Each structure stands twice: as structure tokens, then as C-alpha cells.
Amino acid sequence: RDPELIVPLQDLADIIAWEASEAFRASYYPGIPEVDALTPDHVTEIMAGMQREATRERRSKQEVLYAELPRKRQVALAERRRWWFGHFGITPQSWKSGNFSLWNVSADRDIPDMGKSS
């Protein structure tokens, strides 16, 4: 746990960390089609940001290298990350304005069913 984060943001951080682990481990790791499309450059920026955070938080654990993930998994992880941020009320629009409220966390929005392969 990070003492600098309030509980809801720690929950979000834990979810994103779990998603990142799944991107490396899961035999099937699809994206979320209903998320607004991310440009290839944006996906690269997200992976670079996640790499900085993983490196900073490493604490003698095995190094995580997001650049080594297959591109499809990078895109899927970026889409899932965006979906979870939106679920917590942090959207590109609210981020740009610097105004988001954790009261906007969706209680009735279910994560899309991504567990089934086609």
C-alpha cells in the first residue's frame, strides 16, 4: 500500500497492477472494444509511464519490461487501463481539466465480459 494514496485511488492502483500482471500471465488477454481508440503513440506513452512506475516501485522484485509485451497485449492493457480509470471517474476530459471526483465511481457499470475466447 502507498500511504500517499487515498483508499479509492489505491484500489485503482491495485486493479491496474493486477491487469498488468494478467497481461504477462494470462493465456487470453483481450482489449475492450468499446473504449475510445488509442493511437499507437498513446499506447507507447502509456507503456512508458507504466514502465517508469514499475521501475520506481520495483523493490528488488523481478524487473517488468512492458516493451517486451506483444503489441496486441500492450493495446489491450492500455484499453483496460483506460476503462478502469473511466470507471473511477477519471476520463481524458476530467484529467485535462484537473477536476475529477471519486463520487463519480460507477456502481452499476459492469466490466465487459472479456474472459471468453472466440
QUICORMO-V211153 format. One record per residue. N is the residue number from 1. RES is the residue in three letters. SS is DSSP state (helix for helix, strand for strand, loop for the rest). PHI is phi in whole degrees, 0 to 359 (none if undefined). D_LAST is the distance of its C-alpha to the last C-alpha in Angstrom with 2 decimals. Layout:
n: [N N]
res: [RES RES]
ss: [SS SS]
phi: [PHI PHI]
d_last: [D_LAST D_LAST]
This chain:
n: [1 2 3 4 5 6 7 8 9 10 11 12 13 14 15 16 17 18 19 20 21 22 23 24 25 26 27 28 29 30 31 32 33 34 35 36 37 38 39 40 41 42 43 44 45 46 47 48 49 50 51 52 53 54 55 56 57 58 59 60 61 62 63 64 65 66 67 68 69 70 71 72 73 74 75 76 77 78 79 80 81 82 83 84 85 86 87 88 89 90 91 92 93 94 95 96 97 98 99 100 101 102 103 104 105 106 107 108 109 110 111 112 113 114 115 116 117 118]
res: [ARG ASP PRO GLU LEU ILE VAL PRO LEU GLN ASP LEU ALA ASP ILE ILE ALA TRP GLU ALA SER GLU ALA PHE ARG ALA SER TYR TYR PRO GLY ILE PRO GLU VAL ASP ALA LEU THR PRO ASP HIS VAL THR GLU ILE MET ALA GLY MET GLN ARG GLU ALA THR ARG GLU ARG ARG SER LYS GLN GLU VAL LEU TYR ALA GLU LEU PRO ARG LYS ARG GLN VAL ALA LEU ALA GLU ARG ARG ARG TRP TRP PHE GLY HIS PHE GLY ILE THR PRO GLN SER TRP LYS SER GLY ASN PHE SER LEU TRP ASN VAL SER ALA ASP ARG ASP ILE PRO ASP MET GLY LYS SER SER]
ss: [loop loop loop loop loop loop helix helix helix helix helix helix helix helix helix helix helix helix helix helix helix helix helix helix helix loop loop loop loop loop loop loop loop loop loop loop loop loop loop helix helix helix helix helix helix helix helix helix helix helix helix helix helix helix helix helix loop loop loop loop loop loop loop loop loop helix helix helix loop loop helix helix helix helix helix helix helix helix helix helix helix helix helix helix helix helix helix loop loop loop loop helix helix helix helix helix helix loop loop loop loop helix helix helix loop loop loop loop loop loop loop loop loop loop loop loop loop loop]
phi: [none 259 295 279 260 288 306 299 287 294 301 298 299 296 296 296 297 296 300 297 299 296 300 273 261 295 287 227 221 278 276 240 302 281 284 307 304 255 288 304 295 294 300 299 297 297 297 296 295 294 295 302 294 296 294 295 268 306 48 63 276 298 292 258 238 295 295 274 294 303 304 300 286 299 297 299 296 297 295 295 300 298 300 295 301 298 300 270 83 254 251 304 291 291 294 298 280 74 232 222 232 289 288 272 297 284 264 247 261 275 295 302 288 245 276 251 276 265]
d_last: [36.57 38.11 41.36 41.26 38.18 38.46 36.28 33.58 33.17 33.12 30.26 28.38 29.35 28.12 24.69 24.46 25.69 23.03 20.29 22.01 22.10 18.39 17.84 19.88 18.86 15.28 13.08 10.17 11.80 10.28 12.92 13.94 13.94 16.87 19.12 21.77 21.12 22.77 24.81 24.55 28.01 27.08 24.20 26.84 29.33 27.05 26.41 30.19 30.99 28.74 30.37 33.81 33.07 31.67 34.71 37.07 35.70 35.35 38.31 38.38 34.73 32.69 32.17 28.80 28.12 25.55 26.36 24.97 21.42 19.20 19.38 15.69 16.26 19.58 18.17 15.60 18.60 20.85 18.64 18.34 22.07 22.93 21.07 23.02 26.23 25.88 25.33 28.65 30.32 30.46 29.34 30.37 33.11 34.45 34.39 36.43 38.89 39.15 38.87 36.18 36.59 34.85 35.80 32.96 30.31 27.94 28.18 26.08 23.12 20.10 17.70 14.39 11.77 10.00 9.77 6.45 3.76 0.00]
